Amino acid sequence: MSTFVLVPGFWLGAWAWDGVAAPLRAAGHRVHPVSLPGLAERAGEQGDFGLEDHIADLAELLVREDLWDVVLVAHSGACAPVGGVADRMPERIRRVVYLDSGPMADGASVYDLWQPDFRAEADATAVDGRFPMPSWEYMTAHGSSTEGLDDAALAQIRTRLTPHPVGAYRDALRLTGAGAALPQALVSCSFPLEQVRALIAAGHPWFAGMDRPNWELRELPTGHWPMFSRPADTAALLAELAAI
């Protein structure tokens, strides 16, 4: 059986993984869904949390729970803290899985990857150092598909979202390269795998290095939020990747 650490993307907390964690635990796996500082039940924590705080929080979890041979899962914008902790503690990681996400380069920030108008939206709507999620329509228009989720599901999810700490996406990720050789996997949800392979072949910077032998590529056709739209299938695919 495997040990999973599940790190959600922006505005989410450990609760987002409920539908994924349950079948994994039922299969005998050890599962640690994460709420990062300033989010979900930790929204009341005071501080201008930055990327280093989120990386340090994940590192502290691995040490506190004595976690080894971890399958470390990053959804969406969790690529930054997950990439950071994998770089600093590669000896504890079995595999890094990017769920509709991807690895970041040294010196880059999530903010750098956003379209200019999305950056402007974040700058204009952030309050007290926290960025609330725009409307579902806005998110869909900017590539975060809600396929597989009806209006009732979207409304329910919306009630549990919390504004994201600005520093966590504005700060640059610093890497030494220590985690680059770890087994890694991309699970593409919003884009067909055929399109991903074409971008890899073309040398697109978002997919740099994914043609190396330590990478597995998988497809889970749905929207950008597979833990909500296809939770059981997400769990099954994570278990499959853990077994490789």
Summary of the structure (lengths in Angstrom):
residues: 244
radius of gyration: 16.6
end to end distance: 12.1
largest distance: 45.8
contacts: 800
relative contact order: 0.19
helix: 44%
strand: 15%
